Amino acid sequence: MARGRLPSPTPRLAPFALAGGLALAALGPLGCAPEEDGGERRGAGSGGQEADPVEIVYVEWDSEIASTHVVEAVIEERLGQEAETVAVTLTALWESIAAGDMDATVAAWLPSLQADQRREYGDQVEILGPHLEGTRIGLVVPAYVPIDSITELPGHAERLDRQIIGIEPDAGIMGKAEQALEAYGLEQFRLISGSDSTMSTVLGKAIRERRWIVVTGWTPHWKFARWDLKYLDDPRNVFGGTERISTVVRQGLKADRPQVYAFLERFSWKASDMEEVMLLMQQDGTTPEEAARRWIERHPETVGQWLP
């Protein structure tokens, strides 16, 4: 099996999202200070300045962009505290929380997709539990492609250009895809790494041209609402059953920022909620921040249940 990489298009989120090592290079260890005057403080500057922003770290997958910006909007709009989002690689996501450089993430796919990161950093962070359940991963094709199982891929390698379009190479789904190539004898296929954005762009172009294509896929994701897609059956259960997306925070967050901690502990929603945010993000000229604020305005009862 060979691996390749797709060139990434200019990311729509570049103006406000750092990536990978650049984001970590900008981070320093943040100290903690006790609460004063009933407020929450962490890393306050000299001269009694306001507390540092709540820093939420994520990977640039559309599902995690949606959830992260909803959390940011609630912290700012409902808790009245400043918040910032920082995009990094998957490994850096766990490292930064374990080191105390970042406050929280809502981008932990467990139990299997980020099992390696949990084994390495799990005792250095606090896992609050799932905020979204019933997710799914696997290999996905357009509904017009007349195959239904991964076992059928070898007989159609030419029509599929002998490649499977994936996302970031360190993503858990890419490891599962590699296992699938071996388990199903797909040595003639190349697993192409890139990004969520690149994969969606390539998929959309293939669908417009009615070409055959197979990609790594997961639910929830806006592409299932945009296009008629289907998961390929996985009789050897390489991709496993349902996953959960969990909230992970740094140790000490409960003492430093009790309101933020209480909100994150209560944060829970449905796949349809996340997909609604993702679809709003796809509208021309709509930033993730705008989509998130529009969503919380539409769903005051749900948001109210999260508040301490």
Order of alpha helices (4+ residues) and beta strands (2+ residues): beta-alpha-beta-alpha-beta-alpha-beta-alpha-beta-beta-alpha-beta-alpha-beta-alpha-beta-beta-alpha-alpha-alpha-alpha-alpha
